[in-house]
Amino acid sequence: MFTKKGGDFIAKNIFVTVGINHKKAKEDRQIDDFYATDPKALELLLTEENFSHTIWECACGEGHLSKVLQKHNFNVISTDLVYRGFGTKNSIDFLAQELTDFDGDIITNPPYKFALPFIQKALHTVAEGHKVAMLLRLQFLEGKTRKKFFLQNPPQKLYVSSSRLHCAINGKFEKNSSNAIAYAWFIWKKGFQGDPIIKWFN
């Protein structure tokens, strides 16, 4: 299991019990939900926002965000439901974890169709005062279900990308040189209540 303190947070023999439906979910996610993030997105965020020394990248893919964090000397825990050659080799379903009071921050680009559950799980997981940073489509602000969530759990800040960022399907950036989708970094600080601050980057 995971220990809770940042410096001592280590993975030990985590295996998720899976059945046929879970196996199918993994296959679907690898085909449809693995959109690797342009490392530039995080490089720019780090010039604007401070984070804890320990970061959990819970949908690490091939490590595009984790490698940026490592370069900036963060203590990075990298996990994913599907092992793609980076991070822990054990399949770790973030949504199935039962960890609370994690003494660090969570930064990721979640699979879009599970974005809200990822945010809810991340906010449940981190300790009071810690941050959750999610790279999401700007249209994530829409929707009645999400409105209810936002009113109860307002992000502290939004960083809207003024130029389009590239999130390449299956990490194939050479085949995805353009992008029509607008992205933003949504930053939650657990315990925050108030109106979000909106900033622009890129």
C-alpha positions as CSV (number, residue, x, y, z in Angstrom):
1,M,0.0,0.0,0.0
2,F,1.0,3.7,-0.1
3,T,2.4,5.3,3.0
4,K,1.0,8.8,3.5
5,K,3.9,11.1,4.1
6,G,5.5,12.8,1.1
7,G,9.1,11.9,1.6
8,D,8.2,8.3,2.5
9,F,5.4,7.8,-0.1
10,I,6.3,4.6,-1.8
11,A,4.5,2.0,-3.8
12,K,4.6,-1.6,-2.4
13,N,3.0,-4.5,-4.2
14,I,-0.2,-2.7,-5.3
15,F,-2.3,-4.9,-7.4
16,V,-5.8,-4.1,-8.4
17,T,-8.2,-7.0,-8.6
18,V,-9.7,-6.9,-12.1
19,G,-12.4,-8.7,-14.0
20,I,-13.5,-8.7,-17.6
21,N,-15.1,-5.3,-17.5
22,H,-12.0,-3.7,-16.0
23,K,-9.8,-5.4,-18.6
24,K,-12.0,-3.9,-21.3
25,A,-11.8,-0.5,-19.7
26,K,-8.0,-0.7,-19.8
27,E,-8.1,-1.6,-23.5
28,D,-10.5,1.2,-24.3
29,R,-8.5,3.7,-22.3
30,Q,-5.3,2.8,-24.2
31,I,-7.0,3.3,-27.5
32,D,-9.3,6.2,-26.8
33,D,-8.1,8.1,-23.6
34,F,-4.3,8.2,-23.8
35,Y,-3.6,11.8,-25.0
36,A,-0.1,12.6,-24.0
37,T,0.4,16.2,-22.8
38,D,2.8,18.6,-24.4
39,P,5.5,19.1,-21.7
40,K,5.4,22.8,-22.5
41,A,2.0,23.0,-20.7
42,L,3.6,22.1,-17.4
43,E,6.8,24.0,-17.9
44,L,4.7,27.2,-18.3
45,L,2.5,26.3,-15.3
46,L,5.6,25.9,-13.1
47,T,6.6,29.5,-13.8
48,E,3.2,30.7,-12.4
49,E,2.3,28.2,-9.6
50,N,4.2,26.7,-6.6
51,F,3.7,23.1,-5.6
52,S,4.7,20.8,-2.8
53,H,8.0,18.9,-3.2
54,T,6.2,15.6,-3.6
55,I,3.9,15.2,-6.6
56,W,1.7,12.2,-7.6
57,E,1.2,12.0,-11.3
58,C,-1.6,9.4,-11.3
59,A,-2.2,9.1,-15.1
60,C,1.5,9.3,-16.1
61,G,1.3,7.6,-19.5
62,E,4.8,7.7,-21.0
63,G,6.0,10.3,-18.5
64,H,5.6,13.5,-20.4
65,L,4.6,15.5,-17.3
66,S,6.6,13.4,-14.7
67,K,9.8,14.1,-16.6
68,V,9.2,17.8,-16.4
69,L,8.7,17.5,-12.7
70,Q,11.8,15.4,-12.2
71,K,13.8,17.9,-14.2
72,H,12.7,20.6,-11.7
73,N,13.7,18.3,-8.7
74,F,10.3,17.3,-7.5
75,N,9.8,14.0,-5.8
76,V,7.5,12.4,-8.3
77,I,5.3,9.3,-7.9
78,S,4.2,8.1,-11.4
79,T,1.4,5.6,-11.8
80,D,-1.2,4.7,-14.4
81,L,-3.9,2.1,-15.1
82,V,-1.9,1.0,-18.2
83,Y,1.9,0.6,-18.0
84,R,3.5,2.3,-21.0
85,G,7.1,2.0,-20.1
86,F,7.3,4.7,-17.5
87,G,6.5,4.8,-13.7
88,T,5.5,1.9,-11.5
89,K,5.1,-1.3,-13.5
90,N,2.1,-2.4,-11.5
91,S,-1.3,-1.4,-12.9
92,I,-2.7,1.2,-10.5
93,D,-6.3,2.3,-10.9
94,F,-6.3,5.7,-9.3
95,L,-10.0,5.7,-8.9
96,A,-9.9,2.5,-6.9
97,Q,-7.3,3.8,-4.3
98,E,-8.4,4.4,-0.7
99,L,-5.8,6.9,0.4
100,T,-6.4,10.1,2.4
101,D,-4.2,12.9,3.8
102,F,-1.6,12.5,1.1
103,D,1.1,14.9,2.1
104,G,1.8,16.2,-1.4
105,D,0.1,17.6,-4.5
106,I,-1.5,15.8,-7.5
107,I,-0.8,16.9,-11.0
108,T,-2.1,15.2,-14.1
109,N,-4.0,15.3,-17.4
110,P,-6.8,12.9,-16.6
111,P,-8.6,10.7,-19.2
112,Y,-11.4,13.1,-20.3
113,K,-14.4,10.8,-19.8
114,F,-13.2,10.2,-16.2
115,A,-12.1,13.8,-15.5
116,L,-14.7,14.6,-12.8
117,P,-14.2,11.3,-10.9
118,F,-10.4,11.9,-11.1
119,I,-10.8,15.4,-9.6
120,Q,-13.1,14.2,-6.9
121,K,-10.8,11.3,-6.0
122,A,-7.8,13.7,-6.0
123,L,-9.5,16.2,-3.6
124,H,-10.5,13.3,-1.4
125,T,-6.9,12.0,-1.4
126,V,-4.8,15.1,-0.7
127,A,-4.4,16.6,2.8
128,E,-6.0,20.0,3.7
129,G,-4.1,22.9,2.0
130,H,-2.6,20.8,-0.7
131,K,-3.2,21.3,-4.4
132,V,-4.8,19.4,-7.3
133,A,-3.8,20.6,-10.8
134,M,-5.6,19.1,-13.8
135,L,-5.1,20.0,-17.4
136,L,-8.6,20.0,-18.8
137,R,-10.5,21.2,-21.9
138,L,-11.9,24.7,-21.3
139,Q,-15.4,23.3,-22.0
140,F,-15.1,21.4,-18.8
141,L,-16.6,24.5,-17.2
142,E,-19.9,23.6,-18.9
143,G,-22.6,21.2,-17.7
144,K,-25.2,21.1,-14.8
145,T,-23.5,18.3,-13.0
146,R,-20.1,20.0,-13.1
147,K,-21.7,23.3,-12.1
148,K,-23.0,21.7,-8.9
149,F,-19.5,20.3,-8.3
150,F,-17.8,23.6,-8.9
151,L,-20.1,25.5,-6.6
152,Q,-19.2,23.0,-3.8
153,N,-15.5,22.7,-4.8
154,P,-14.4,25.9,-6.5
155,P,-11.0,25.8,-8.1
156,Q,-8.7,28.4,-6.6
157,K,-7.3,29.4,-10.0
158,L,-7.7,28.8,-13.7
159,Y,-4.8,29.2,-16.1
160,V,-6.3,29.5,-19.6
161,S,-3.9,28.7,-22.5
162,S,-4.1,31.7,-24.9
163,S,-2.4,29.5,-27.6
164,R,-3.5,26.0,-28.4
165,L,-1.6,23.2,-26.7
166,H,-1.1,19.8,-28.2
167,C,-2.3,16.6,-26.5
168,A,-1.3,13.8,-28.9
169,I,-3.3,10.6,-29.1
170,N,-1.2,7.6,-28.0
171,G,1.7,10.0,-27.5
172,K,2.3,10.4,-31.3
173,F,3.1,14.1,-31.4
174,E,4.6,13.8,-34.9
175,K,1.2,12.9,-36.2
176,N,-0.7,15.5,-34.2
177,S,0.9,18.8,-35.1
178,S,-2.2,20.9,-34.7
179,N,-5.1,21.1,-32.1
180,A,-8.5,22.7,-32.2
181,I,-9.1,22.2,-28.5
182,A,-8.7,24.9,-25.9
183,Y,-7.1,23.8,-22.7
184,A,-6.7,25.3,-19.2
185,W,-5.0,24.3,-16.0
186,F,-7.6,24.0,-13.2
187,I,-6.0,24.4,-9.7
188,W,-7.8,23.4,-6.6
189,K,-6.4,24.0,-3.1
190,K,-8.2,21.7,-0.7
191,G,-10.3,23.7,1.7
192,F,-10.5,26.8,-0.5
193,Q,-13.8,28.5,-0.7
194,G,-14.3,31.6,-2.8
195,D,-14.3,32.8,-6.4
196,P,-11.6,31.5,-8.7
197,I,-8.9,33.7,-10.1
198,I,-8.6,33.5,-13.9
199,K,-5.2,34.0,-15.5
200,W,-3.8,33.4,-18.9
201,F,-0.6,31.7,-20.0
202,N,1.2,30.6,-23.2
